[in-house]
Amino acid sequence: RIASVLKLAVIGDPVEHSASPELHRGFLDAAGIAGTYEAIRVPLGDGARAIEELRAAGYTGLNVTTPLKEEAFARADVRDPIARVTGAVNTLLLGPTIRGYNTDGIGTLGALVSAGLVHMTGRRVLVLGAGPTARAAVAALADAGAIVTIWNRTKSKADAIARDLAARAWTSEEGDANAYDAAFSTLSPGVAIGDATLARALRQTPIIVDANYAVRATLGKAIGRDDVADGAAMLAASARAAFDYFRAAP
């Protein structure tokens, strides 16, 4: 094993369900790198304080989950292109300069490939939600050549994302047309699909991925399908990209 030790953690609220500690400990072991990885609950509003305290405590890097991605973006001194486009950071390197990255887009593409959408160019993908993960998904899909539609319960939020990220906002006419090759949901666990046209479109879309995983992946139940992929593949791809940043840290 190398002499240096990577001190890592995931922060967010909640984090007790997180698979990140198991994944990253596996990455550390496979790479022969000495290190630790913890899950630390940090509530909304405490992100900047926690980041500074963890940096002072000698942490090398952090994964950042809901609801702290915008706070991590604000605290980062340097941000990668996807982070700048989305206004959200899910990976931090805590050196003298705090570097922020967003690997959710990589995770989105990995999850869709795993679910069967191998080629993105020209494929029609519906993204549900309007938070940081949804924005990263739209940006990555559009960059990969997909034709992206964004749905959100608050239409003005979908309109804003569509305007900023080369996508289009959902309309009920598009839903009636059954026009999607795949759907990617970033909606919260337990959410009810109140839009009947959207629910019908989702039931007819061949490939669907719920960004939540394990018991938190509830979209399939909400729309009456048992073949909705959960976000395990997304987490794995996103975590692998984050770990590559951690291990390259000076």
WOPENOR-V62717 format. One record per residue. N is the residue number from 1. RES is the residue in one small letter. PSI is psi in whole degrees, -180 to 180 (NA if undefined). NEAR is the number of other ideal C-beta (glycine too) atoms within 10 Angstrom. Layout:
N:RES:PSI:NEAR  N:RES:PSI:NEAR
This chain:
1:r:150:11  2:i:161:11  3:a:-38:5  4:s:153:12  5:v:128:14  6:l:124:21  7:k:109:19  8:l:161:25  9:a:162:24  10:v:136:24  11:i:148:26  12:g:-171:24  13:d:105:17  14:p:163:13  15:v:-5:19  16:e:-23:7  17:h:-8:13  18:s:136:17  19:a:-2:16  20:s:-42:22  21:p:-44:17  22:e:-43:11  23:l:-51:21  24:h:-33:25  25:r:-35:14  26:g:-41:14  27:f:-44:21  28:l:-47:21  29:d:-45:12  30:a:-32:9  31:a:-6:16  32:g:33:8  33:i:129:16  34:a:135:14  35:g:172:21  36:t:156:15  37:y:126:22  38:e:160:16  39:a:121:18  40:i:119:15  41:r:124:13  42:v:114:25  43:p:164:13  44:l:134:12  45:g:-16:11  46:d:8:15  47:g:-51:25  48:a:-44:14  49:r:-47:12  50:a:-40:21  51:i:-45:24  52:e:-42:13  53:e:-40:13  54:l:-36:22  55:r:-44:19  56:a:-28:9  57:a:2:10  58:g:17:9  59:y:141:21  60:t:-45:23  61:g:162:26  62:l:141:32  63:n:144:28  64:v:126:31  65:t:-177:24  66:t:137:16  67:p:34:17  68:l:5:27  69:k:-36:27  70:e:-36:17  71:e:-39:22  72:a:-39:30  73:f:-46:22  74:a:-34:15  75:r:-24:20  76:a:140:22  77:d:-34:10  78:v:140:12  79:r:146:21  80:d:170:16  81:p:-43:12  82:i:-38:21  83:a:-43:27  84:r:-38:16  85:v:-38:20  86:t:-17:29  87:g:26:16  88:a:146:26  89:v:134:31  90:n:1:32  91:t:130:27  92:l:135:28  93:l:125:22  94:l:61:21  95:g:-164:13  96:p:-36:7  97:t:128:9  98:i:118:19  99:r:130:19  100:g:136:24  101:y:158:25  102:n:111:33  103:t:8:27  104:d:-32:33  105:g:-43:28  106:i:-42:20  107:g:-40:27  108:t:-49:30  109:l:-41:22  110:g:-40:20  111:a:-42:27  112:l:-39:30  113:v:-45:14  114:s:-33:16  115:a:-10:20  116:g:-4:12  117:l:82:20  118:v:-42:9  119:h:130:11  120:m:-30:21  121:t:123:8  122:g:-3:9  123:r:144:19  124:r:114:16  125:v:131:27  126:l:125:24  127:v:130:31  128:l:131:26  129:g:173:24  130:a:14:23  131:g:-170:20  132:p:-40:26  133:t:-40:29  134:a:-43:28  135:r:-42:28  136:a:-40:29  137:a:-46:33  138:v:-46:31  139:a:-45:26  140:a:-42:27  141:l:-45:26  142:a:-40:19  143:d:-29:17  144:a:0:17  145:g:6:12  146:a:157:26  147:i:110:19  148:v:134:26  149:t:138:24  150:i:130:25  151:w:138:26  152:n:149:22  153:r:-37:15  154:t:104:9  155:k:-33:13  156:s:-31:9  157:k:-41:17  158:a:-41:25  159:d:-42:16  160:a:-44:16  161:i:-44:23  162:a:-41:18  163:r:-39:11  164:d:-27:14  165:l:31:22  166:a:45:13  167:a:-174:23  168:r:152:15  169:a:147:18  170:w:140:23  171:t:153:14  172:s:-28:12  173:e:-39:9  174:e:-39:19  175:g:-42:22  176:d:-26:11  177:a:-7:11  178:n:56:11  179:a:16:15  180:y:139:21  181:d:-27:19  182:a:159:23  183:a:145:25  184:f:116:31  185:s:131:29  186:t:17:27  187:l:156:23  188:s:153:13  189:p:142:15  190:g:2:11  191:v:143:15  192:a:135:9  193:i:98:19  194:g:-13:9  195:d:110:15  196:a:-37:10  197:t:-41:14  198:l:-46:20  199:a:-41:16  200:r:-42:15  201:a:-41:24  202:l:-38:25  203:r:-23:13  204:q:-5:11  205:t:126:20  206:p:-36:12  207:i:124:18  208:i:134:23  209:v:130:28  210:d:122:25  211:a:-22:28  212:n:160:23  213:y:165:20  214:a:-137:12  215:v:-15:9  216:r:-9:15  217:a:97:19  218:t:1:19  219:l:-41:25  220:g:-45:17  221:k:-39:12  222:a:-30:19  223:i:5:19  224:g:36:10  225:r:143:13  226:d:11:6  227:d:20:9  228:v:125:21  229:a:141:22  230:d:-177:21  231:g:17:24  232:a:-42:17  233:a:-35:19  234:m:-47:30  235:l:-43:24  236:a:-44:18  237:a:-42:22  238:s:-42:29  239:a:-40:24  240:r:-42:16  241:a:-40:19  242:a:-42:30  243:f:-35:26  244:d:-36:14  245:y:-44:17  246:f:-47:24  247:r:-21:16  248:a:-3:8  249:a:140:13  250:p:NA:7
